[in-house]
Amino acid sequence: MNNKNLLGECVAEFIGTMVLILFGTGVVAMTALFGGGVPGEVVKGGYTNITISWGLGVVMGIYIAGRVSGAHLNPAVTLAFAVFRGFPWRKVIPYSVAQTAGAFAGAALVYWEYHLAFLRADPLLEKTAFVFTTFPAFPADVWAGVFDQVLGTALLMLLIFAIVDEHNIPCTDLWPVLVGLVVVGIGMSFGALHGYAINPARDFGPRLVTAAVGFKHNGLTDGSGVFWVPIVAPLVGAVAGGALYDFGVRRFLPRPAVQIERANNS
């Protein structure tokens, strides 16, 4: 294993994921903390702003890391590429750690940027952990959130595989934009039930920030135990989405002429 190459890939994943979180949690802070100063109240049109900015964060993160690491920016994506695309298993944990650390750093910077607004809108840090991390809309039914995260991540992975598949419709350099639009679409269609984390690092890294700086009701140290849903469910969903694409679509795609010739000569 080339440790120098792996280090560079992890640095790219760290920075790309940090930028993703800066855009994503930054827009939630803007819409929540400046929505009349009432925690939980968002400015008019705020949810549209949120979904678009998360999508832009994905696009910019991919453009940063794409040529170096493949810009997974998401442990669930990394897992699916290991299962279905031959991504080296020895890199799965380093990538996931780098992604989670990048998400932590991005969230920490957003909190630093907006800490005065947090102190004004929520002095005791009791109501605004949602700026950084996700929570179930129906806390009494945790399995609704599990299904939501499995479904959303399966859709994400299904479409990522379709977009980047060299045997499918060529997307050339537009694929980062298309993946960003996928995230926008998922947010607009499935964002309310559990905040559409669809990414263990995106949720757990910022959740660690909320615990470290003293946010109450953070889902990690408050006894609710909801932190595991956006970790486990996206991993399951990514594998399910990858399997759906490979066994339901990819196997039927036309093969290049070279492959056909080799098959006929074998």
Backbone as numpy.savetxt, mean C-alpha at the origin, in Angstrom:
# Nx Ny Nz CAx CAy CAz Cx Cy Cz
24.65 -14.10 -2.89 23.80 -12.90 -2.89 24.68 -11.67 -2.89
24.40 -10.74 -3.79 25.13 -9.49 -3.86 24.55 -8.52 -2.84
25.24 -8.37 -1.71 24.70 -7.54 -0.64 24.62 -6.07 -1.03
25.55 -5.63 -1.90 25.51 -4.24 -2.33 24.25 -3.96 -3.14
23.93 -4.88 -4.05 22.71 -4.71 -4.84 21.47 -4.75 -3.96
21.44 -5.68 -3.02 20.28 -5.78 -2.13 20.14 -4.53 -1.29
21.24 -3.98 -0.81 21.18 -2.75 -0.04 20.58 -1.63 -0.88
21.03 -1.50 -2.12 20.49 -0.46 -2.98 19.01 -0.64 -3.24
18.59 -1.89 -3.43 17.17 -2.17 -3.64 16.35 -1.81 -2.41
16.87 -2.13 -1.23 16.15 -1.82 0.00 16.08 -0.32 0.24
17.16 0.40 -0.09 17.13 1.85 0.03 16.08 2.44 -0.90
16.01 1.92 -2.12 15.00 2.39 -3.07 13.59 2.10 -2.56
13.38 0.91 -2.00 12.07 0.58 -1.43 11.74 1.49 -0.25
12.75 1.77 0.56 12.54 2.66 1.71 12.11 4.05 1.24
12.84 4.63 0.30 12.53 5.99 -0.14 11.21 6.03 -0.90
11.00 5.05 -1.78 9.75 5.02 -2.54 8.54 4.90 -1.63
8.62 4.03 -0.62 7.50 3.88 0.31 7.33 5.11 1.17
8.43 5.74 1.56 8.34 6.97 2.34 7.60 8.06 1.56
7.90 8.19 0.28 7.22 9.19 -0.54 5.74 8.86 -0.67
5.44 7.58 -0.86 4.04 7.15 -0.90 3.29 7.59 0.35
3.89 7.38 1.51 3.23 7.72 2.78 3.18 9.23 2.98
4.19 9.95 2.52 4.14 11.40 2.63 2.93 11.97 1.89
2.71 11.50 0.68 1.54 11.95 -0.07 0.24 11.47 0.59
0.22 10.20 1.00 -1.02 9.61 1.49 -1.45 10.14 2.85
-0.57 10.03 3.85 -0.96 10.53 5.17 -0.96 12.05 5.20
-0.17 12.67 4.34 -0.19 14.13 4.26 -1.54 14.66 3.85
-2.15 14.03 2.85 -3.46 14.53 2.39 -4.54 14.25 3.43
-4.44 13.14 4.16 -5.42 12.89 5.21 -5.28 13.92 6.32
-4.04 14.27 6.66 -3.82 15.32 7.67 -4.41 16.65 7.20
-4.19 16.99 5.94 -4.74 18.25 5.40 -6.25 18.28 5.51
-6.90 17.22 5.04 -8.36 17.24 5.00 -8.99 17.11 6.38
-8.32 16.42 7.30 -8.89 16.22 8.63 -8.60 17.39 9.56
-7.35 17.80 9.62 -6.96 18.81 10.60 -7.41 20.20 10.23
-7.71 20.43 8.96 -8.14 21.75 8.54 -9.59 21.73 8.05
-10.35 20.75 8.53 -11.78 20.68 8.24 -12.58 21.35 9.33
-12.32 22.60 9.58 -13.03 23.33 10.63 -12.47 23.08 12.01
-11.32 22.39 12.07 -10.70 22.15 13.36 -11.37 21.07 14.18
-12.29 20.32 13.57 -12.99 19.26 14.28 -12.39 17.92 13.89
-11.77 17.20 14.82 -11.17 15.91 14.47 -12.19 14.97 13.84
-11.81 14.37 12.74 -12.69 13.46 12.05 -13.53 14.13 10.98
-13.67 15.44 11.03 -14.42 16.18 10.00 -13.46 16.54 8.87
-13.85 16.30 7.64 -12.98 16.60 6.51 -13.57 17.73 5.68
-12.71 18.43 4.97 -13.17 19.51 4.12 -13.98 18.94 2.97
-14.83 19.76 2.38 -15.67 19.32 1.28 -14.81 18.80 0.13
-15.19 17.65 -0.37 -14.40 17.03 -1.43 -13.16 16.34 -0.92
-13.04 16.24 0.41 -11.81 15.72 0.97 -11.52 14.28 0.61
-12.58 13.44 0.52 -12.31 12.04 0.22 -11.78 11.87 -1.19
-12.29 12.67 -2.11 -11.75 12.63 -3.47 -10.28 13.03 -3.46
-9.96 14.08 -2.70 -8.56 14.49 -2.58 -7.70 13.35 -2.04
-8.24 12.65 -1.06 -7.49 11.56 -0.42 -7.18 10.45 -1.42
-8.19 10.01 -2.15 -7.96 8.90 -3.07 -7.00 9.29 -4.19
-7.11 10.52 -4.68 -6.22 10.97 -5.75 -4.79 11.09 -5.25
-4.61 11.64 -4.05 -3.26 11.84 -3.54 -2.59 10.51 -3.21
-3.35 9.54 -2.69 -2.76 8.21 -2.47 -2.30 7.62 -3.80
-3.11 7.79 -4.83 -2.71 7.30 -6.15 -1.46 7.98 -6.66
-1.39 9.31 -6.47 -0.19 10.05 -6.88 1.03 9.59 -6.09
0.83 9.30 -4.82 1.94 8.80 -4.01 2.49 7.49 -4.55
1.59 6.61 -4.99 2.02 5.35 -5.59 2.81 5.62 -6.87
2.29 6.50 -7.72 2.98 6.81 -8.97 4.39 7.34 -8.71
4.52 8.30 -7.81 5.82 8.92 -7.54 6.77 7.92 -6.88
6.24 7.10 -5.98 7.08 6.08 -5.37 7.60 5.08 -6.38
6.77 4.72 -7.36 7.21 3.79 -8.40 8.28 4.43 -9.27
8.10 5.70 -9.62 9.11 6.35 -10.45 10.45 6.48 -9.72
10.42 6.58 -8.42 11.66 6.65 -7.65 12.36 5.29 -7.64
11.62 4.24 -7.35 12.25 2.94 -7.06 12.18 1.94 -8.21
11.42 2.24 -9.24 11.13 1.23 -10.25 12.33 0.59 -10.90
13.30 1.39 -11.31 14.45 0.83 -12.03 15.43 0.12 -11.11
15.40 0.42 -9.84 16.36 -0.17 -8.90 15.81 -1.45 -8.27
14.59 -1.38 -7.76 14.05 -2.49 -6.97 12.79 -3.12 -7.55
12.24 -2.51 -8.58 10.94 -2.95 -9.08 9.78 -2.23 -8.44
10.07 -1.42 -7.43 9.06 -0.58 -6.76 7.86 -1.39 -6.29
8.12 -2.37 -5.42 7.01 -3.10 -4.83 6.25 -2.20 -3.86
6.97 -1.54 -2.96 6.43 -0.59 -1.98 5.37 -1.22 -1.08
5.32 -2.53 -1.00 4.22 -3.21 -0.35 4.63 -4.67 -0.12
4.70 -5.13 1.13 5.09 -6.52 1.38 4.16 -7.53 0.72
2.89 -7.19 0.56 1.96 -8.11 -0.10 2.32 -8.29 -1.57
2.72 -7.21 -2.22 3.17 -7.27 -3.62 4.45 -8.09 -3.71
5.37 -7.84 -2.79 6.62 -8.61 -2.76 6.34 -10.10 -2.62
5.43 -10.45 -1.72 5.09 -11.85 -1.52 4.51 -12.46 -2.80
3.62 -11.75 -3.45 3.00 -12.29 -4.67 4.03 -12.47 -5.78
4.99 -11.55 -5.89 6.03 -11.71 -6.91 6.94 -12.88 -6.57
7.14 -13.15 -5.29 7.93 -14.33 -4.92 7.19 -15.62 -5.24
5.90 -15.64 -5.00 5.11 -16.85 -5.23 4.94 -17.14 -6.72
4.70 -16.08 -7.52 4.29 -16.30 -8.91 5.30 -15.84 -9.97
6.28 -15.02 -9.61 7.16 -14.46 -10.63 8.64 -14.73 -10.39
8.95 -15.60 -9.47 10.34 -15.97 -9.25 11.16 -14.93 -8.52
10.52 -13.98 -7.86 11.27 -13.03 -7.05 11.98 -13.80 -5.94
13.26 -13.52 -5.70 14.02 -14.33 -4.72 13.43 -14.27 -3.32
13.18 -15.42 -2.74 12.61 -15.47 -1.41 13.53 -14.83 -0.37
14.83 -14.89 -0.60 15.76 -14.31 0.37 15.61 -12.79 0.48
14.95 -12.17 -0.51 14.76 -10.72 -0.48 13.42 -10.30 0.10
12.54 -11.24 0.36 11.20 -10.88 0.80 11.22 -10.14 2.14
11.93 -10.69 3.12 11.98 -10.04 4.43 12.73 -8.71 4.38
13.93 -8.64 3.75 14.59 -7.32 3.66 13.73 -6.26 2.98
13.06 -6.63 1.89 12.17 -5.68 1.22 11.06 -5.23 2.17
10.45 -6.18 2.86 9.33 -5.86 3.74 9.76 -4.96 4.89
10.94 -5.22 5.44 11.46 -4.37 6.52 11.73 -2.96 5.99
12.34 -2.86 4.80 12.62 -1.55 4.22 11.33 -0.79 3.94
10.33 -1.47 3.43 9.05 -0.82 3.14 8.38 -0.31 4.43
8.41 -1.14 5.46 7.79 -0.74 6.73 8.55 0.43 7.35
9.88 0.39 7.27 10.69 1.49 7.80 10.43 2.77 7.02
10.30 2.66 5.69 10.00 3.83 4.88 8.64 4.42 5.23
7.66 3.54 5.47 6.33 4.01 5.86 6.38 4.70 7.22
7.17 4.15 8.14 7.34 4.78 9.45 7.94 6.18 9.29
8.99 6.28 8.48 9.66 7.56 8.29 8.73 8.58 7.65
7.96 8.15 6.65 7.04 9.08 6.01 6.00 9.60 6.97
5.43 8.70 7.78 4.42 9.12 8.76 5.02 10.03 9.82
6.24 9.72 10.25 6.89 10.55 11.26 7.11 11.98 10.73
7.48 12.09 9.48 7.67 13.41 8.88 6.36 14.18 8.79
5.28 13.47 8.45 3.97 14.13 8.40 3.55 14.60 9.78
3.79 13.77 10.79 3.44 14.22 12.15 4.28 15.42 12.55
5.55 15.41 12.23 6.42 16.55 12.54 5.93 17.81 11.83
5.56 17.65 10.57 5.06 18.79 9.79 3.80 19.38 10.40
2.89 18.53 10.86 1.57 18.98 11.28 1.35 18.91 12.80
2.42 18.80 13.56 2.21 18.57 15.00 1.47 19.72 15.67
1.68 20.95 15.20 0.94 22.08 15.79 -0.55 21.97 15.48
-0.87 21.53 14.28 -2.28 21.35 13.92 -2.90 20.20 14.73
-2.14 19.15 14.98 -2.65 18.07 15.82 -2.93 18.58 17.23
-2.02 19.38 17.76 -2.21 19.89 19.12 -3.40 20.83 19.21
-3.70 21.54 18.12 -4.87 22.43 18.12 -6.16 21.64 17.99
-6.20 20.70 17.05 -7.44 19.98 16.76 -7.71 18.84 17.75
-6.65 18.26 18.29 -6.79 17.08 19.14 -5.68 17.09 20.19
-5.76 17.99 21.16 -4.64 18.19 22.11 -4.22 16.93 22.84
-5.15 16.04 23.13 -4.82 14.83 23.88 -4.53 13.64 22.96
-4.51 13.89 21.66 -4.25 12.84 20.67 -5.17 11.64 20.88
-6.45 11.94 21.04 -7.43 10.89 21.31 -8.22 10.46 20.09
-8.28 11.32 19.05 -9.25 11.09 17.97 -8.65 11.12 16.57
-7.35 11.30 16.44 -6.81 11.54 15.11 -5.78 10.51 14.64
-5.71 9.37 15.29 -4.79 8.32 14.81 -5.17 7.87 13.41
-6.44 8.06 13.02 -6.89 7.64 11.69 -6.16 8.38 10.57
-5.53 9.50 10.89 -4.75 10.21 9.88 -3.64 9.31 9.34
-3.11 8.46 10.19 -1.94 7.66 9.83 -2.25 6.21 9.50
-3.29 5.67 10.07 -3.50 4.24 9.95 -4.98 3.95 9.81
-5.33 2.69 9.56 -6.72 2.36 9.23 -7.44 1.68 10.39
-8.76 1.83 10.38 -9.61 1.25 11.41 -10.89 0.72 10.78
-11.51 -0.28 11.39 -12.75 -0.83 10.83 -13.92 0.12 11.04
-14.78 0.22 10.03 -16.00 1.02 10.18 -16.97 0.35 11.14
-16.89 -0.97 11.24 -17.76 -1.73 12.14 -16.89 -2.58 13.06
-16.42 -2.00 14.16 -15.46 -2.71 15.03 -15.97 -4.03 15.57
-17.28 -4.18 15.67 -17.82 -5.41 16.23 -17.73 -6.58 15.25
-17.52 -6.29 13.97 -17.45 -7.34 12.96 -16.10 -7.27 12.25
-15.09 -7.85 12.90 -13.73 -7.76 12.37 -13.61 -8.47 11.03
-14.43 -9.49 10.81 -14.29 -10.27 9.58 -14.75 -9.50 8.36
-15.60 -8.51 8.55 -15.96 -7.64 7.43 -14.73 -6.88 6.95
-13.91 -6.44 7.89 -12.67 -5.76 7.52 -11.68 -6.71 6.88
-11.63 -7.94 7.36 -10.74 -8.93 6.77 -11.11 -9.16 5.31
-12.38 -9.40 5.06 -12.81 -9.63 3.68 -12.54 -8.41 2.81
-12.79 -7.22 3.36 -12.54 -5.98 2.63 -11.09 -5.88 2.19
-10.15 -6.20 3.09 -8.74 -6.11 2.77 -8.28 -7.21 1.82
-8.85 -8.39 1.96 -8.53 -9.47 1.02 -9.01 -9.09 -0.37
-10.24 -8.62 -0.47 -10.81 -8.24 -1.76 -10.02 -7.11 -2.41
-9.76 -6.05 -1.65 -9.06 -4.91 -2.21 -7.66 -5.25 -2.68
-6.93 -6.05 -1.89 -5.56 -6.40 -2.27 -5.55 -7.40 -3.42
-6.53 -8.30 -3.44 -6.63 -9.22 -4.57 -6.86 -8.45 -5.87
-7.72 -7.45 -5.82 -7.96 -6.62 -7.00 -6.70 -5.86 -7.40
-5.99 -5.33 -6.41 -4.73 -4.63 -6.69 -3.74 -5.55 -7.39
-3.56 -6.75 -6.85 -2.55 -7.66 -7.41 -2.97 -8.19 -8.77
-4.23 -8.49 -8.94 -4.75 -8.92 -10.23 -4.42 -7.89 -11.31
-4.63 -6.63 -11.01 -4.42 -5.57 -12.00 -2.95 -5.23 -12.17
-2.16 -5.32 -11.11 -0.72 -5.12 -11.27 -0.14 -6.16 -12.21
-0.49 -7.41 -11.99 0.00 -8.47 -12.88 -0.46 -8.25 -14.32
-1.70 -7.80 -14.49 -2.19 -7.54 -15.84 -1.43 -6.40 -16.50
-1.13 -5.36 -15.74 -0.48 -4.16 -16.29 0.97 -4.42 -16.65
1.68 -5.17 -15.81 3.13 -5.35 -16.04 3.45 -6.61 -16.83
2.45 -7.40 -17.20 2.69 -8.64 -17.93 3.16 -8.33 -19.35
4.36 -8.77 -19.68 4.92 -8.47 -21.01 4.16 -9.17 -22.12
3.37 -10.19 -21.80 2.59 -10.90 -22.81 1.20 -10.29 -23.01
0.86 -9.36 -22.16 -0.45 -8.72 -22.26 -0.33 -7.43 -23.07
-1.32 -6.54 -22.99 -1.27 -5.28 -23.73 -0.07 -4.47 -23.25
0.84 -4.05 -24.14 2.04 -3.32 -23.73 1.69 -1.98 -23.07
2.29 -1.72 -21.92 2.05 -0.46 -21.20 3.29 0.43 -21.17
4.42 -0.08 -21.63 5.70 0.64 -21.67 5.91 1.44 -20.39
6.17 2.75 -20.52 6.50 3.55 -19.35 5.27 4.11 -18.62
4.09 3.73 -19.06 2.88 4.23 -18.41 2.46 3.39 -17.21
3.14 2.27 -16.99 2.65 1.38 -15.95 2.61 2.00 -14.55
3.54 2.89 -14.17 3.39 3.50 -12.85 2.10 4.30 -12.71
1.73 5.03 -13.77 0.50 5.81 -13.73 -0.71 4.89 -13.64
-0.69 3.80 -14.39 -1.81 2.87 -14.37 -1.98 2.21 -13.01
-0.87 1.83 -12.39 -0.95 1.25 -11.05 -1.49 2.28 -10.05
-1.06 3.53 -10.19 -1.60 4.59 -9.34 -3.10 4.75 -9.52
-3.57 4.66 -10.76 -5.01 4.76 -11.01 -5.77 3.58 -10.42
-5.14 2.41 -10.40 -5.76 1.26 -9.74 -6.01 1.57 -8.26
-5.02 2.17 -7.60 -5.16 2.51 -6.18 -6.25 3.56 -5.99
-6.32 4.54 -6.90 -7.40 5.53 -6.83 -8.75 4.84 -6.94
-8.88 3.94 -7.91 -10.15 3.25 -8.11 -10.55 2.40 -6.92
-9.58 1.70 -6.33 -9.89 0.87 -5.16 -10.34 1.77 -4.00
-9.66 2.89 -3.82 -10.05 3.80 -2.75 -11.45 4.35 -2.93
-11.79 4.72 -4.17 -13.12 5.28 -4.43 -14.22 4.22 -4.33
-13.87 2.97 -4.62 -14.88 1.92 -4.64 -14.98 1.14 -3.34
-13.87 1.00 -2.61 -13.86 0.13 -1.43 -13.13 0.76 -0.25
-13.13 2.08 -0.16 -12.30 2.71 0.85 -12.89 2.87 2.23
-14.21 2.77 2.36 -14.84 3.16 3.62 -14.82 2.08 4.68
-14.84 0.82 4.30 -15.06 -0.24 5.28 -13.87 -0.44 6.21
-12.65 -0.33 5.66 -11.47 -0.49 6.51 -10.31 0.39 6.04
-10.61 1.47 5.35 -9.57 2.43 5.00 -8.65 2.03 3.86
-8.94 0.96 3.18 -8.18 0.43 2.03 -6.66 0.51 2.20
-6.18 -0.08 3.29 -4.72 -0.15 3.48 -4.09 -0.92 2.34
-4.60 -2.12 2.06 -4.11 -3.03 1.01 -2.59 -3.11 0.95
-1.96 -2.91 2.08 -0.51 -2.84 2.15 -0.08 -2.91 3.61
0.50 -4.03 4.05 0.89 -4.14 5.47 1.85 -3.04 5.93
2.82 -2.67 5.08 3.78 -1.64 5.48 3.12 -0.28 5.60
2.24 0.04 4.65 1.55 1.32 4.66 0.77 1.51 5.95
0.26 0.42 6.52 -0.54 0.54 7.73 0.29 0.40 8.99
1.17 -0.61 9.04 1.87 -0.90 10.29 2.95 0.12 10.59
3.68 0.59 9.58 4.71 1.61 9.83 4.13 2.86 10.47
3.11 3.47 9.86 2.48 4.64 10.49 1.82 4.32 11.84
1.30 3.09 11.99 0.70 2.75 13.28 1.75 2.74 14.39
2.97 2.32 14.05 4.05 2.40 15.03 4.34 3.84 15.42
4.21 4.76 14.47 4.39 6.18 14.78 3.33 6.64 15.78
2.08 6.25 15.54 1.02 6.68 16.46 1.26 6.17 17.87
1.77 4.94 17.99 2.07 4.39 19.31 3.26 5.11 19.94
4.26 5.42 19.12 5.49 6.03 19.64 5.25 7.45 20.16
4.39 8.21 19.48 4.20 9.62 19.89 3.03 9.78 20.84
2.30 8.70 21.15 1.29 8.76 22.19 -0.14 8.92 21.75
-0.45 8.60 20.50 -1.84 8.62 20.08 -2.61 7.53 20.81
-3.76 7.90 21.34 -4.63 6.91 21.97 -5.52 6.29 20.91
-6.10 5.14 21.23 -6.98 4.45 20.28 -6.25 4.23 18.94
-5.05 3.67 19.02 -4.22 3.50 17.83 -4.30 2.11 17.22
-5.06 1.22 17.85 -5.22 -0.12 17.31 -4.09 -1.08 17.61
-3.05 -0.58 18.26 -1.88 -1.42 18.56 -1.68 -1.57 20.06
-1.68 -0.46 20.79 -1.44 -0.51 22.23 -2.68 -0.21 23.05
-3.83 -0.06 22.39 -5.05 0.30 23.11 -5.90 -0.90 23.49
-5.41 -2.10 23.18 -6.15 -3.30 23.54 -7.16 -3.77 22.52
-7.41 -2.99 21.48 -8.41 -3.39 20.49 -7.91 -4.49 19.57
-6.60 -4.52 19.32 -6.01 -5.59 18.52 -6.36 -5.58 17.05
-6.81 -4.44 16.52 -7.21 -4.43 15.11 -6.02 -4.33 14.15
-4.82 -4.15 14.68 -3.66 -3.91 13.83 -3.37 -5.07 12.88
-3.77 -6.30 13.26 -3.39 -7.47 12.46 -4.17 -7.55 11.15
-5.35 -6.96 11.09 -6.18 -7.10 9.89 -5.49 -6.55 8.65
-4.95 -5.31 8.67 -4.29 -4.80 7.47 -2.90 -5.38 7.23
-2.48 -6.30 8.07 -1.22 -7.02 7.83 -1.51 -8.37 7.17
-2.34 -9.16 7.82 -2.58 -10.53 7.37 -3.46 -10.57 6.12
-4.56 -9.83 6.14 -5.52 -9.91 5.03 -4.92 -9.49 3.69
-4.12 -8.40 3.61 -3.51 -8.07 2.33 -2.55 -9.14 1.81
-1.84 -9.83 2.70 -0.96 -10.90 2.25 -1.76 -12.02 1.60
-2.88 -12.36 2.22 -3.75 -13.39 1.65 -4.34 -12.90 0.33
-4.80 -11.66 0.31 -5.42 -11.11 -0.89 -4.48 -11.03 -2.06
-3.22 -10.66 -1.81 -2.26 -10.55 -2.90 -2.01 -11.90 -3.56
-1.88 -12.93 -2.76 -1.67 -14.28 -3.31 -2.92 -14.71 -4.09
-4.10 -14.41 -3.55 -5.33 -14.77 -4.24 -5.45 -14.03 -5.58
-5.13 -12.74 -5.58 -5.21 -11.98 -6.82 -4.20 -12.44 -7.85
-2.99 -12.76 -7.39 -1.98 -13.28 -8.30 -2.38 -14.61 -8.91
-2.97 -15.47 -8.09 -3.42 -16.77 -8.59 -4.55 -16.61 -9.59
-5.46 -15.69 -9.31 -6.57 -15.46 -10.23 -6.07 -15.01 -11.60
-5.06 -14.12 -11.60 -4.54 -13.67 -12.89 -3.82 -14.78 -13.63
-2.95 -15.47 -12.92 -2.13 -16.50 -13.59 -2.96 -17.67 -14.10
-3.90 -18.14 -13.29 -4.67 -19.32 -13.68 -5.94 -18.98 -14.45
-6.38 -17.71 -14.33 -7.60 -17.34 -15.02 -7.39 -16.53 -16.28
-6.20 -15.91 -16.44 -5.96 -15.04 -17.60 -4.65 -15.39 -18.29
-3.55 -15.39 -17.55 -2.23 -15.48 -18.16 -2.04 -16.77 -18.96
-2.62 -17.83 -18.49 -2.44 -19.12 -19.17 -3.07 -19.11 -20.56
-3.99 -18.17 -20.81 -4.67 -18.12 -22.10 -4.14 -17.03 -23.02
-3.14 -16.27 -22.56 -2.58 -15.21 -23.40 -1.78 -15.81 -24.55
-1.82 -15.17 -25.72 -1.00 -15.66 -26.85 0.47 -15.62 -26.49
1.19 -16.68 -26.84 2.63 -16.71 -26.59 3.38 -16.08 -27.74
4.53 -15.44 -27.45 5.34 -14.88 -28.54 5.74 -15.95 -29.54
5.99 -15.56 -30.79 6.32 -16.50 -31.86 7.54 -17.34 -31.52
8.52 -16.76 -30.83 9.74 -17.49 -30.47 9.39 -18.66 -29.56
8.51 -18.42 -28.59 8.11 -19.48 -27.66 7.37 -20.59 -28.41
6.49 -20.19 -29.34 5.75 -21.18 -30.12 6.69 -22.05 -30.94
7.69 -21.41 -31.56 8.67 -22.15 -32.38 9.45 -23.12 -31.53
9.88 -22.68 -30.35 10.63 -23.57 -29.45 9.76 -24.74 -29.02
8.47 -24.50 -28.76 7.59 -25.57 -28.34 7.41 -26.58 -29.47
7.31 -26.09 -30.69 7.12 -27.00 -31.83 8.37 -27.82 -32.10
9.55 -27.27 -31.80 10.81 -27.96 -32.08 11.21 -28.90 -30.96
10.52 -28.79 -29.84 10.92 -29.62 -28.68 10.33 -31.02 -28.79
